[in-house]
Amino acid sequence: MSPNPLDYALDDTERSRQIATLGQKIASMQPSKGAAESALAAAKRAEDERRVPLASLEKQLSGIGAQVHFECNGVYLNCQALDRGKVMVGNDQLRFEGWRGNTAVALGAITGFDTGISNLPVRAGVPVLEKLWPGTSRKADTLRLTIRQSDATQMQQVVLADLPDGSSLQAEVKKRIGKLATVGELRAGLTAQRQAAADELSVASLATAQAKAKVDEVDAEIASYRIQRAKVIEQQRVVDATRRAAKALAAEAAARKAGK
């Protein structure tokens, strides 16, 4: 039995209506898509703006620990071997960087000073050279520091020798110890500001995530309409192709019948 042409017409009409309706829905979503994308862009700008003060505060805090007020050459007696290198006094630490390693002493842990004289070869503390070519001995200053351990029950001695000016090093260490409270207040203030800036950044990041979720939601809805519309268009294409094939077969059959 041949299909009723009216059924085809009804199907074609319905598919055309669906294609048009879905196209209208897609078009109607564009303002929402634009608004969501604008909101996301604004949220990203606000988030980037919040990163600036946080980065500045982190740089300031890092600078407190990295700042050097006094620097000189010296030899660190680490109980295992001599180590020649650089002595540096910072805001809250005395640091030594040598050939054999680095060490740091918290200024707040220093409880005593003793000065003296050392008589070391000029290349003492330099690996290999101290044995092969130590050089002549020379008199220089020595500074011995008494360090309170973390458990506050034991003391440790830190000895720095072959110093060009032990008195100046000692004076700088004492000066920085006297400013530890000020440095602590500065660090505490900056730390509080950094936390506040980090909290603001977290809020801004959450707003960006929410704005992104809205964009994704709108995009997903538009994509759903597009998929539905594409399916209906494909259905129409198949129907049209089937109809053309049926007409071709009918024409071929009619031609064969006429030739008999």
C-alpha positions as CSV (number, residue, x, y, z in Angstrom):
1,M,0.0,0.0,0.0
2,S,1.4,3.4,-1.0
3,P,1.8,6.0,1.7
4,N,-0.7,8.8,1.8
5,P,0.8,12.0,0.4
6,L,-1.0,13.9,3.1
7,D,1.0,12.0,5.7
8,Y,4.2,13.1,4.1
9,A,2.9,16.7,4.0
10,L,1.9,16.5,7.7
11,D,5.4,15.1,8.6
12,D,7.1,17.7,6.5
13,T,5.1,20.5,8.1
14,E,5.8,19.3,11.6
15,R,9.5,18.9,11.0
16,S,9.6,22.4,9.4
17,R,7.8,23.7,12.5
18,Q,10.3,22.0,14.8
19,I,13.3,23.2,12.9
20,A,12.0,26.8,13.0
21,T,11.0,26.6,16.7
22,L,14.4,25.2,17.7
23,G,16.1,27.9,15.6
24,Q,14.1,30.5,17.4
25,K,15.1,29.1,20.8
26,I,18.7,29.1,19.8
27,A,18.5,32.7,18.7
28,S,16.6,33.7,21.9
29,M,19.4,32.3,24.0
30,Q,22.1,34.5,22.5
31,P,21.4,37.5,24.7
32,S,21.6,35.3,27.8
33,K,24.8,33.8,26.4
34,G,26.3,37.3,25.8
35,A,25.3,38.4,29.3
36,A,26.8,35.3,30.9
37,E,30.0,35.8,29.0
38,S,30.2,39.5,30.0
39,A,29.7,38.5,33.6
40,L,32.4,35.9,33.4
41,A,34.8,38.4,31.9
42,A,34.1,40.9,34.6
43,A,34.6,38.3,37.3
44,K,37.9,37.3,35.8
45,R,39.0,41.0,35.8
46,A,38.0,41.3,39.5
47,E,39.9,38.1,40.3
48,D,43.0,39.4,38.5
49,E,42.7,42.7,40.4
50,R,42.6,40.8,43.7
51,R,45.8,38.9,42.8
52,V,47.8,42.2,42.6
53,P,47.7,43.2,46.3
54,L,48.3,39.6,47.4
55,A,51.4,39.3,45.3
56,S,52.7,42.6,46.6
57,L,52.2,41.5,50.2
58,E,53.8,38.1,49.6
59,K,56.8,40.0,48.0
60,Q,57.1,42.3,51.1
61,L,57.0,39.3,53.5
62,S,59.6,37.5,51.4
63,G,61.7,40.6,51.4
64,I,61.8,40.8,55.2
65,G,63.4,37.4,55.3
66,A,65.7,38.0,52.4
67,Q,66.9,41.5,53.3
68,V,70.6,41.7,54.3
69,H,71.9,44.5,56.5
70,F,75.5,43.4,56.9
71,E,77.8,41.1,54.9
72,C,81.3,39.9,55.2
73,N,83.6,36.9,54.5
74,G,84.5,34.4,57.2
75,V,85.0,30.8,58.1
76,Y,82.4,28.8,59.9
77,L,83.6,26.1,62.4
78,N,80.9,23.5,62.1
79,C,82.6,20.9,64.3
80,Q,83.3,18.6,61.3
81,A,85.3,20.8,59.0
82,L,86.1,24.4,58.4
83,D,83.9,26.0,55.8
84,R,84.8,29.3,54.1
85,G,82.0,31.5,52.8
86,K,79.8,34.5,53.4
87,V,78.3,35.8,56.6
88,M,75.1,37.8,56.3
89,V,73.0,39.5,59.0
90,G,69.3,39.8,58.1
91,N,66.2,41.1,59.9
92,D,65.8,38.0,62.1
93,Q,68.6,35.6,61.1
94,L,72.3,35.4,60.8
95,R,73.1,33.3,57.8
96,F,76.2,31.6,56.5
97,E,76.6,30.3,52.9
98,G,79.8,28.3,52.3
99,W,81.5,25.8,50.1
100,R,80.2,22.9,52.2
101,G,76.7,24.1,52.9
102,N,74.5,26.8,54.4
103,T,73.2,27.4,57.9
104,A,71.1,30.0,59.7
105,V,70.8,31.1,63.3
106,A,67.7,32.9,64.6
107,L,68.8,36.2,66.1
108,G,66.2,35.7,68.9
109,A,68.1,32.5,70.0
110,I,71.4,34.3,70.5
111,T,72.1,34.7,74.2
112,G,75.8,35.6,74.3
113,F,78.8,36.9,72.4
114,D,82.6,36.3,72.8
115,T,85.2,37.9,70.5
116,G,88.7,36.6,69.9
117,I,91.5,36.2,67.4
118,S,91.9,33.5,64.7
119,N,95.1,32.5,62.8
120,L,93.9,30.5,59.8
121,P,95.5,30.0,56.3
122,V,93.8,32.2,53.7
123,R,92.3,29.2,51.9
124,A,91.2,27.3,55.0
125,G,87.7,26.1,54.5
126,V,87.9,25.8,50.7
127,P,87.7,22.2,49.6
128,V,90.8,20.7,48.0
129,L,92.7,24.0,48.1
130,E,93.0,24.0,51.9
131,K,95.1,20.8,51.5
132,L,97.0,21.5,48.3
133,W,97.6,25.2,48.6
134,P,96.4,26.5,52.0
135,G,98.3,29.8,51.8
136,T,99.8,31.7,54.6
137,S,98.1,32.1,58.0
138,R,96.8,35.5,59.0
139,K,95.4,37.0,62.1
140,A,91.7,38.0,62.0
141,D,88.7,38.4,64.3
142,T,86.6,35.6,65.7
143,L,83.0,35.8,67.0
144,R,81.6,33.1,69.1
145,L,77.8,33.0,69.6
146,T,75.9,31.2,72.3
147,I,72.7,29.8,70.9
148,R,69.7,28.7,73.0
149,Q,68.2,25.5,71.6
150,S,64.5,25.1,70.9
151,D,64.0,23.1,74.1
152,A,65.6,26.0,76.0
153,T,67.6,23.6,78.2
154,Q,70.8,23.3,76.1
155,M,73.1,25.8,74.6
156,Q,75.1,25.6,71.3
157,Q,78.2,27.4,70.3
158,V,78.6,28.9,66.8
159,V,82.1,30.1,65.9
160,L,82.8,32.4,63.0
161,A,86.5,33.0,62.4
162,D,88.8,34.8,60.0
163,L,86.5,37.8,60.1
164,P,87.7,41.2,58.7
165,D,85.9,43.1,61.4
166,G,84.3,41.0,64.2
167,S,83.3,44.1,66.2
168,S,81.2,45.5,63.3
169,L,79.5,42.1,62.8
170,Q,78.8,41.8,66.6
171,A,77.4,45.4,66.6
172,E,75.1,44.7,63.7
173,V,73.8,41.4,65.2
174,K,73.1,43.2,68.5
175,K,71.4,46.1,66.6
176,R,69.1,43.6,64.7
177,I,68.3,41.7,67.9
178,G,67.1,45.0,69.3
179,K,64.8,45.5,66.4
180,L,63.3,42.0,66.5
181,A,60.1,43.2,68.1
182,T,59.6,45.8,65.4
183,V,60.3,43.3,62.7
184,G,57.8,40.9,64.3
185,E,55.1,43.5,64.4
186,L,55.8,44.3,60.7
187,R,55.6,40.7,59.7
188,A,52.5,40.1,61.8
189,G,50.8,43.1,60.2
190,L,51.7,42.0,56.7
191,T,50.7,38.5,57.4
192,A,47.2,39.7,58.5
193,Q,46.9,41.8,55.4
194,R,48.0,38.9,53.2
195,Q,45.4,36.7,54.8
196,A,42.7,39.3,54.2
197,A,43.9,39.6,50.6
198,A,43.8,35.9,50.2
199,D,40.3,35.8,51.5
200,E,39.2,38.4,49.0
201,L,40.9,36.5,46.2
202,S,39.0,33.3,47.3
203,V,35.7,35.2,47.1
204,A,36.6,36.6,43.7
205,S,37.7,33.1,42.5
206,L,34.4,31.7,43.7
207,A,32.5,34.4,41.8
208,T,34.5,33.5,38.6
209,A,33.7,29.8,39.1
210,Q,30.0,30.7,39.5
211,A,30.1,32.9,36.4
212,K,31.8,30.1,34.4
213,A,29.2,27.7,35.5
214,K,26.4,30.0,34.2
215,V,28.2,30.3,30.9
216,D,28.5,26.5,30.7
217,E,24.8,26.1,31.6
218,V,23.7,28.5,28.8
219,D,26.1,26.8,26.4
220,A,24.8,23.4,27.3
221,E,21.2,24.5,26.7
222,I,22.0,26.0,23.3
223,A,24.0,22.9,22.4
224,S,20.9,20.7,23.3
225,Y,18.7,22.8,21.0
226,R,21.3,22.6,18.2
227,I,21.5,18.8,18.6
228,Q,17.7,18.5,18.5
229,R,17.5,20.7,15.4
230,A,20.3,18.8,13.6
231,K,18.4,15.6,14.2
232,V,15.2,16.9,12.8
233,I,17.1,18.3,9.8
234,E,18.7,14.9,9.3
235,Q,15.3,13.2,9.5
236,Q,14.0,15.6,6.8
237,R,17.0,14.9,4.7
238,V,16.4,11.1,4.9
239,V,12.7,11.5,4.1
240,D,13.5,13.7,1.1
241,A,16.1,11.2,-0.1
242,T,13.7,8.3,0.4
243,R,11.0,10.2,-1.5
244,R,13.3,10.9,-4.4
245,A,14.4,7.3,-4.5
246,A,10.7,6.1,-4.5
247,K,9.9,8.5,-7.3
248,A,12.9,7.2,-9.3
249,L,11.8,3.6,-8.8
250,A,8.2,4.4,-9.8
251,A,9.4,6.2,-13.0
252,E,11.7,3.3,-13.9
253,A,8.8,0.8,-13.3
254,A,6.5,2.9,-15.5
255,A,9.1,3.1,-18.2
256,R,9.5,-0.7,-18.2
257,K,5.8,-1.2,-18.3
258,A,5.4,1.2,-21.2
259,G,8.1,-0.6,-23.2
260,K,6.4,-4.0,-23.0
